[in-house]
Amino acid sequence: MGRAAGSPSSCPLRIRGGKGMGYRVLVVDDEEEVVEILAEFLMEEGFEVVGSRSAEEALAIFRKDDVDLVVTDVRMPGIDGVEMAKEMRERKPDIPIIFISAYVDFSELKGMIEGSFSFFHKPFDLSDILEEVRRYLFRGGEGICWKG
């Protein structure tokens, strides 16, 4: 897996999918291993993936790149995933967001963010994440999903 020069926390991980689907997924988690596992898995399924280890970096990526879907941790140092998602939704109200967390409960999220989103509790099954990504991108998925 290639990585741009610099420290892991300051450079986004960019991976291009091989099946030409043309969808770009932004994966955000302060745990590098989670970003790498999700990025590699989604790349193998043909998605272009941009990885970030902070919400601040993810927002910078989101502002300049065309992103089709976001998979993000909820609890991270600095700006958390919910605040990041709110800012993203101000710019692109229909952006699909999939939250992942080991510490936050689904019921906590329901009152914190407007619009459609999905939630998976860590540890999650990669095939469940893939199913949800496909639901949003290929079938115009809506509603609230919870797996945990």
Buried (B, 14 or more C-beta within 10 A) or exposed (E): EEEEEEEEEEBBBBBEBEEEBEBBBBBBBBEEEBBBBBBBBBBBBBBBBBBBBBBBBBBEBBEEEEBBBBBBBBEBEEBBBBBBBBBBBEEEEEBBBBBBBEEBEBEEBEEBBEBBBBBBBBEBEBEBBBBBBBBBBEEEBEEEBBBE
